[in-house]
Amino acid sequence: MDMKKLMKQMQQAQMAATKIQEDLAAKSVEGSASGLVTVTMNGHGKVTALKIKPEAVDADDVEALEDLILVAIQDAGAKADALQQDATRGLGIPGF
């Protein structure tokens, strides 16, 4: 096995992985729960914004708002995961 060729391939893979990470950080997805709560995440799955419509807030039913927030976070997280999978598909690197 040619070590120079292997090293070059490893460098190319490293550069590709770095580019993917940068691209994911620049992308965003939105998750929503009944249109009342919206969560925005970047491609790494970090929450960057949370919006709650006033009609979602009921002092007598805090649990409903908590559920809406949870659903919106899960929705956005699933979309961020899909972005990550799409970005790394075809690299052939284990763990990506």
Secondary structure, DSSP 8 states (H G I E B T S, - for coil): --HHHHHHHHHHHHHHHHHHHHHHHH-EEEEEETTTEEEEEETTS-EEEEEE-GGG--TT-HHHHHHHHHHHHHHHHHHHHHHHHHHHTT---TT-
